[in-house]
Amino acid sequence: AASEPTARGGWRVDAAGWQLVAPDGRTLALNLPEKLLLSHLFARVGEPVAREQLIACISSAPEEFDPHRLDMLLHRLRRRVLEAMDASLPVRSVRGCGYVAVAEGP
């Protein structure tokens, strides 16, 4: 489990199962872009990650990737987490930079 990217508060990506695991143990299935994005963010909790870096980690052709797709990916993921888990995904936008996985309480 040490290799699984984890956000403080217990949020983690179960790499083997392609699932987001909430602190209470509930899970949500992830698609490949969601898994790559959350793994990247959760490996750097508290550290803002530039949009370009996130796009490069989820796209094989980052120069052709519409940055708006990154926002929509996170928007849909946040909505799915809220609906399925009644919880807020611990990822926040950083104005002028990108996104950050936040350290939340237990």
ZIWOHU-V479932 format. One record per backbone hydrogen bond with DSSP energy under -1.0 kcal/mol. NH is the residue of the N-H (numbers start at 1). CO is the residue of the C=O. If there is no record, write none. Layout:
# ZIWOHU-V479932
NH;CO
NH;CO
This chain:
# ZIWOHU-V479932
4;1
7;11
10;7
12;21
13;5
14;19
15;13
18;14
19;14
20;28
21;12
22;26
25;22
28;20
30;18
35;31
36;32
37;33
38;34
39;35
40;36
41;37
42;38
43;39
44;41
46;101
47;44
49;99
51;97
54;50
55;51
56;52
57;53
58;54
59;55
64;61
69;66
71;67
72;68
73;69
74;70
75;71
76;72
77;73
78;74
79;75
80;76
81;77
82;78
83;79
84;80
85;81
86;82
91;89
92;100
94;98
97;94
99;49
100;92
102;90
104;8
